Amino acid sequence: MTRYRGSMPAEPSHTPALAALADSGLDYEVTRHGPVSSLTEAAAARGIAPAQLIKTMVVRRGHGDYLFVLVPGDRVISWPKLRGVLGVNRLSMPDANRAQEVTGYARGTITPLGARQALPVIADEHVRGTISIGAGGHGLGARLDAAALLAYLKAGVADVTDPADGQDEGDPAGGDAGDPAGGRGSAVDPASQR
C-alpha cells in the first residue's frame, strides 16, 4: 500500500526509485518536503527521529567495483569496520559525477532503489524499525520497515558505523537521504590517503 504524506504537487514526480517501490510489493509511505539545511531538519520534515533517516553512501572498493552502504542519520561510517567486513585494505568514495554515472542519481538523491546498476548493499546493524530512505529526488523519501527493505535489497547487515557525535555526515560523492546534510562532512577513508 502506498500512502503520501506532505504537500503533493498536482502531478507527483516520478523517479526510478518510486517506480521500483511501486513494483516491489513493499508497504511504504512517500514523504515530500522542501529544502532543508541539515539531517536533523530533514528528519523533522519527515516526522521521524534522525536515527530513522537512512543515508545511502556510494563506496568504491576497486576499479569499477562499487557498493551502497546504508547508514542511520545519527551515525557515520567506521572505515576500519567497513574495510574489515569487506576484507579490503582501502576504500574510497567516488566524486559526484562518477557517483551519478554509477547510480543514475545526482548528489543528494542517491538511493539503492531503482539505481542504474544493481550494486551490493551493506546496511549497518542499526538500520531497523521504521525508517525513511531517499526516493530519488530532493526532499523525496520513502518511509517503510527496515527489515522488509533490507530483504528486498538482499542487503548484508553488519556493524559498519560509529556514533556521529553531533556531526552530520555528508557524502561529497552523493550519499543521502534527500540531501539532508547538503554534502558536508567527512566521508573519506583515512586508509585511502596513504
N, C-alpha and C positions, 0 to 999 in steps of 0.2 A: 504494500500500500504506500502510496506517495502522498505526503502532506506538504503544504507550503506554509512557511512562517515568514513574516516580514512583508514589506511592501513589494508587490509584484507589478512589473511593467505590463502594459496591455498585451504584449507578446513576450512570454518568458524567453530568455536567451537559451539557446541550445548549445551544449558543449559535448565533446566526445565522452566526458565523464558522466554527464546526465544521461546520455544515450546508453552507456554501459550500465549505469544504475537501473535504468528502466528495463533493461534486458536481464538483469542479474537475479531477479526473484527476491532480492533483499527488501526488507521493510525499512524505509528511510524517510526522512523529512528534509526537504530543501529549505535552506535559510539564505536570505539575502540581506545585505546591509551596505551602507555607503562606505566611503573611505574611512580608514582607521589609521592611527599612528603607532599602535603598539599591539602586542599579542593580548595584553590584558583588555584593551579596548575592543579588540575583535571578539574575544570570549564573551564580554559583556553584551556586545551587539547580538551575539548568537544565543544569549541566555544560558551560558554554561560557565563552569569554572575553567581557569586557564589550563589545568591539567587535562581537561577533556578535549582541548583543541589540539589536534594532531598535525604536526609539521611533517611534510614529506620532503626528505632530503635526497638529492641525487649524489651518489658516491661512485667514484671511478676506482676500480681495483687494478686495472691494467688497460693496455691499449684496446679500445673498443669494448671493454668489459665494465658495464655499469650495473648498479642496483639501486633500489629505493630503500631508504631507512625511515621508518615511521617513529617519530619522537613526540612524546607528550609535551605540551606547551610549557610546562614548568621544569623541563629537563633539557639537557644538552648532550650531544653525542660524546661518549667517552672513547676517544680514538684508540687507546690501548685495548679496551674491552672489545671494540668492534674489530680491530685487527686480529685479536685472539679468536673471536668467533669465526671470522672468515679465513683464518690461517694464512694471513699475509703479513708482510713486513711494512708495506706502505700503502696508503690510500690517498686520494686527492678528490677535490671537488671540481667538476668542470665549470668553465666560465658560463655566463648566462646564454651566450649564443650556442655553445655546444650542448648545454642542457636542453635548450629548446629544440635543437636538431634531433636529439635522442628521444625526448618525451613528447614533442608536439605542443608543449605548453611554454608560455613566456614566464619569466621570473615572476614569482608571486602568485602563480596559478597552478603550479605543478602538483600533480596527484597521480597515483598509480592507476586510477580509474580511467579507462579509455586512452591510456598513453599510446603514443605512436608505436613503441616497441614493448612487448611483454617482458619486463625486466623482473629478476628475482626481487622479492620483498623480504626485508628483515624488520620485524616490529619489536620495539623494546617491550620487555615484560610488563611495564607499567601501562601499556595500551590495553585498557579493559573497561568494561561497563559501557555506558552510553558515551559516545564520542562524537566530535564533529571533525570532518576531514574536508579539505578543499575539493570543490566540484568543477574545477577547470576554468574559473573566471574570478576576477577581482570581486571580493565581497560575496562570493557564492560558496556555500558549504552544504554538506550533507550530514545530518545527524542520524546515527544508527548504532546498532550494537557492535561493539568491537569484535567479539568472538565470531559473529556472523561474517563481518567484513574480512577478518583475517583468514577464515576458512575459504571464503570466496576467492581471495587473492593468493591462496596457498602460501601464506607467509610463514617464514620461520620466526620463532619467538625466542628472544634471548635478552640477557641483561647487557645492554649496549649504551646506557646513558648514566649520567650523574645529575644530581640536583642542579638547577640553573643558578641558584644563589642570587635571585633577583635580576638576572640578566635575560633579556630577550635574545635568543639565538636566532640570528638571521642567516640566510644562506645566500651568499653572493652568486651562487650558481642557480638559484631559483627554487629552493625548497620553500614550502609554505603551507599555510592553512588559510589561504585567501590573502596573502601578503600581510600578515599580522605584524611582522617586525620591520617591514619596509626594507628588507635585505641588509639589516645591520647586524653586527656581532661577529664573533669569531667562529669560523667554520672550517678551519684549516687543521689538518692532521700534522702535528709537530714532526712526526717521522718523515713526512714528505718534504720537509725543509732541510733535511740533512743531505 
